[in-house]
Amino acid sequence: MKLITYEKNGTRGVGAAISEGVINLTAALAETHPDVTDADSVIHIIESGMDIDTIGEACIDKIRESGTLKSHLITDYKLLPPVMRPSKILALALNYQEHIDETNLKFFDEPIVFAKYPSNMIADGDEIELPPFEQKVDEECELAVVMGKEARNILPSEADDYIFGYTICNDVSARNRQRERLNMGQPYSYAKNFATFCPMGPWVVTKKEVGDPSNLAMSVRINGKITREGNSSEMIFSTHEVIAYCSDYAGLEAGDIISLGTFAGDKQIRPGDEVELEIEKIGILRNRVVQTEAKWLNMNAEGPTGPLVKESS
């Protein structure tokens, strides 16, 4: 099942993408399964532990049979990030060997994990804003796993039981700032957490629908042209190994998202670009790139890197 979070007329809801379009799943479940009371948000569905595939499919079958499906279809809605404000978003650096090779960086024997801030998430169709100073900015097409329940100190062989589903994350990265901070020993969080630098979506696809995540084709199109292609089979650390590793120190919770790293190739994005990230069995995440109109008064706008501006008293 493909679950979306949407907004219409100022109200947020949970939708399901089906062959006929997108239905208001919350309303449909209220009609067919009035005992289900946790379907007002995707995070509540995840936290409840309900078998949303079985319940949701039964719901859709019932409204089809009753002839009420059309009344539950929604239009003119705005997509939101599929899981709103998870407790944490973790991301991996250097999880594909060819990406390590192209960066001339060193491989480590365990995953390199950093945080993406939930406040920087944007949805399918939203704009990625580039900073108002010279900067090479890259897209990073990544498979992301959505946790289904709390996980603490688990083994890779147990990890599949803790997965709710999968989505697409664009780990947008400011490369000049990243290289500068690499010399300072802190390359990731700063350069990967500018506002809008975490596109996510377009939906969460449940584990049952995706199946095995270890052999999914991945591609990037910029302005309709394929710029790079990869496959999740190329990951150094598998989805299950990463979940187990993170469970040892991060205390994973239902709805948490782990983005699993990107593959090699030209990743640069520029103002005016239409960026499409596609992952097999999941879908396409689309975002347009713009130059921010806001001034960043505390940054050095004269060059791609540099110190914070100190205000004189």
C-alpha positions in Angstrom: 0.0 0.0 0.0 1.1 3.5 -0.8 0.3 6.0 2.0 0.4 9.7 1.6 0.0 12.7 3.9 -1.8 15.5 2.2 -3.4 18.9 3.0 -6.6 20.2 1.5 -8.5 23.3 2.6 -6.2 23.7 5.6 -6.8 20.2 6.9 -4.3 17.3 6.8 -5.3 13.8 6.0 -4.0 10.3 5.1 -4.5 9.1 1.6 -3.9 5.9 -0.3 -2.7 5.9 -3.9 -4.7 3.3 -5.9 -5.3 2.6 -9.6 -8.3 5.0 -9.6 -6.4 7.9 -8.0 -5.9 8.9 -4.4 -8.6 8.2 -1.8 -9.1 9.8 1.6 -8.2 6.7 3.5 -9.2 8.0 6.9 -12.7 8.7 5.7 -12.9 5.4 3.9 -11.8 3.4 7.0 -14.4 5.3 9.1 -17.0 4.0 6.7 -15.8 0.4 6.4 -13.9 -0.2 9.7 -15.4 2.2 12.4 -13.4 0.3 15.1 -10.1 1.7 13.5 -9.4 4.9 15.4 -5.7 5.5 14.6 -5.9 6.4 10.9 -5.8 10.2 11.2 -2.1 10.4 10.4 0.5 8.1 8.9 2.6 8.2 12.1 -0.5 7.1 14.1 -1.0 4.2 11.7 2.6 3.2 12.1 2.5 3.5 15.9 -0.7 1.5 16.2 1.0 -1.6 14.8 -2.1 -2.3 12.7 -1.8 -4.4 9.6 -2.6 -1.5 7.2 -2.1 -3.7 4.1 -4.8 -6.2 5.1 -7.2 -3.6 6.6 -6.6 -1.0 3.9 -7.1 -3.5 1.1 -10.3 -4.8 2.7 -11.5 -1.2 3.0 -10.8 -0.5 -0.7 -12.5 -3.7 -1.8 -15.6 -2.7 0.3 -15.9 0.8 -1.1 -15.4 -0.5 -4.6 -18.2 -3.1 -4.1 -20.5 -0.6 -2.5 -20.0 2.0 -5.3 -18.8 4.7 -2.9 -15.2 4.7 -4.0 -15.6 7.7 -6.2 -16.9 9.8 -3.3 -13.6 9.1 -1.4 -11.3 10.2 -4.3 -9.6 13.5 -3.6 -8.3 16.1 -6.0 -6.6 19.6 -5.7 -4.7 18.5 -2.6 -1.1 19.3 -1.7 1.3 16.5 -0.9 3.2 16.8 2.4 6.2 14.7 3.6 4.7 11.2 4.0 5.7 11.0 7.7 5.3 14.3 9.4 8.0 15.2 12.0 9.5 11.8 12.8 11.5 11.8 16.0 14.7 11.5 13.9 16.0 11.2 10.4 19.4 9.4 10.2 21.4 9.2 7.0 24.5 7.3 5.7 27.6 8.7 4.1 29.7 6.6 1.8 27.6 3.5 1.5 28.4 2.8 -2.2 32.0 1.9 -3.1 31.9 3.8 -6.4 30.8 6.9 -4.5 33.7 6.5 -2.2 36.0 6.1 -5.1 34.8 9.3 -6.9 35.2 11.3 -3.7 38.7 10.0 -3.0 37.7 9.4 0.6 38.4 6.4 2.9 36.2 3.4 3.6 35.5 2.6 7.2 34.5 -0.7 8.6 31.2 0.5 10.0 28.5 2.9 8.8 29.0 6.7 8.9 25.7 8.0 10.3 24.6 11.7 10.6 21.3 13.4 11.2 19.0 15.2 8.8 16.7 17.5 10.6 12.9 16.8 10.2 12.2 20.6 10.1 14.0 20.7 6.7 11.8 18.1 5.1 9.9 19.2 2.0 7.4 17.2 -0.1 7.1 16.0 -3.6 6.5 19.1 -5.7 8.0 21.6 -3.3 11.1 23.7 -4.2 14.7 23.1 -3.2 16.1 26.5 -2.3 19.8 27.0 -3.0 21.7 29.3 -0.6 22.4 32.9 -1.7 26.1 32.5 -2.1 28.4 30.6 -4.5 28.0 26.9 -3.8 28.1 23.6 -5.6 24.9 21.8 -4.5 24.3 18.1 -5.2 21.2 15.9 -5.2 21.6 12.5 -3.6 19.0 9.9 -4.5 18.6 7.5 -1.6 16.4 4.6 -0.6 15.0 5.4 2.9 13.5 2.9 5.3 10.7 3.9 7.7 10.7 2.1 11.1 7.6 0.4 12.2 8.3 0.1 15.9 10.9 0.8 18.6 14.2 -1.0 17.9 16.9 -1.3 20.5 20.0 -3.6 20.2 18.7 -5.9 17.5 20.5 -8.1 15.1 20.5 -7.7 11.3 18.5 -11.0 11.0 15.8 -9.5 13.2 15.6 -6.1 11.5 12.9 -6.9 8.9 10.4 -7.3 11.7 10.9 -3.7 12.6 10.4 -2.2 9.2 7.1 -0.4 8.2 8.0 0.6 4.7 10.2 2.6 2.3 10.3 6.0 0.7 12.7 8.2 -1.3 15.0 10.8 0.3 17.0 13.4 -1.5 20.0 14.1 0.8 20.7 17.5 -0.8 24.3 18.6 0.0 26.3 21.8 -0.1 29.6 20.6 -1.2 31.9 23.6 -0.7 30.7 23.9 2.8 31.0 20.2 3.3 34.7 20.2 2.2 35.4 23.2 4.4 33.9 21.4 7.4 35.7 18.2 6.6 38.9 20.1 7.5 37.2 21.0 10.8 36.3 17.4 11.5 32.5 17.9 11.1 31.6 17.5 7.4 28.0 16.3 7.3 25.4 17.9 9.5 26.0 21.5 8.6 26.3 21.1 4.8 23.3 18.7 4.6 20.8 20.6 6.8 20.1 23.9 5.0 16.3 24.6 4.9 14.6 22.5 2.2 17.6 20.1 1.9 15.5 17.0 2.8 12.9 16.3 0.1 11.0 13.1 1.0 8.3 11.1 -0.7 6.1 11.0 -2.6 4.6 8.4 -0.2 5.5 5.6 2.1 5.3 2.2 0.4 4.6 -0.6 2.9 7.2 -3.4 3.4 4.7 -5.9 2.0 4.4 -4.1 -1.3 8.1 -3.5 -1.8 9.3 -6.9 -0.7 13.1 -7.4 -0.8 14.8 -4.0 -0.8 18.3 -5.3 -1.8 17.9 -5.2 -5.6 16.0 -2.0 -6.5 16.9 0.0 -9.6 17.5 3.7 -9.0 17.9 6.6 -11.3 18.0 10.4 -11.5 16.6 12.6 -14.2 17.4 16.3 -14.4 15.2 18.2 -16.9 14.1 14.9 -18.3 17.6 13.6 -19.0 19.0 10.6 -17.1 22.1 11.8 -15.3 23.0 8.7 -13.2 21.7 5.2 -12.4 22.4 2.7 -9.6 21.0 -0.2 -7.7 20.4 -0.8 -4.0 22.4 -4.1 -4.5 25.5 -2.0 -4.6 25.2 -0.8 -0.9 28.1 -1.8 1.3 25.9 -2.1 4.4 22.5 -3.6 3.7 19.2 -2.1 5.0 19.1 -4.7 7.8 22.7 -4.1 8.8 22.2 -0.4 9.0 19.0 -0.7 11.1 20.8 -3.0 13.5 23.8 -0.7 13.7 21.6 2.3 14.4 19.6 0.4 17.0 22.6 0.0 19.2 23.0 3.7 19.9 20.1 5.8 18.6 17.1 4.1 20.2 15.0 3.9 17.0 11.2 4.7 17.3 8.2 4.1 15.1 8.2 6.5 12.2 11.9 7.1 12.3 13.6 7.3 8.9 17.0 6.1 7.9 18.3 7.2 4.5 20.7 4.6 3.1 23.3 6.5 1.0 23.7 7.3 -2.6 25.5 5.9 -5.7 28.1 7.4 -8.0 27.7 10.0 -10.8 27.3 13.7 -11.5 24.9 15.0 -8.9 25.1 18.8 -9.3 21.8 20.7 -9.4 21.2 24.3 -10.5 18.5 26.9 -10.3 15.7 26.1 -12.8 16.4 22.3 -12.8 13.5 19.8 -12.5 14.9 16.9 -10.5 13.3 13.5 -10.5 14.5 10.7 -8.3 13.1 7.3 -9.1 13.4 4.0 -7.2 11.9 0.8 -8.4 8.7 -0.3 -6.6 8.5 3.0 -4.8 7.9 5.8 -7.3 9.3 9.2 -8.3 10.2 12.2 -6.1 10.0 15.4 -8.1 11.3 18.8 -7.0 12.2 22.0 -8.8 15.4 23.9 -7.8 15.3 27.7 -7.2 17.7 30.3 -5.8 16.5 31.5 -2.5 15.2 35.0 -2.3 16.1 35.4 1.3 19.3 37.0 2.5 21.4 35.1 4.9 22.7 38.0 6.9 25.1 35.9 9.1 26.9 34.1 6.3 29.8 35.2 4.1 28.1 35.9 0.8 31.3 36.8 -1.0 32.5 33.3 -1.5 31.5 29.6 -1.3 33.0 29.1 2.2 34.0 31.3 5.1 33.3 32.3 8.6 30.2 33.5 10.3 29.9 37.3 10.2 30.7 38.7 13.7 28.6 41.7 14.6 30.4 44.6 16.1 29.0 46.1 19.2 
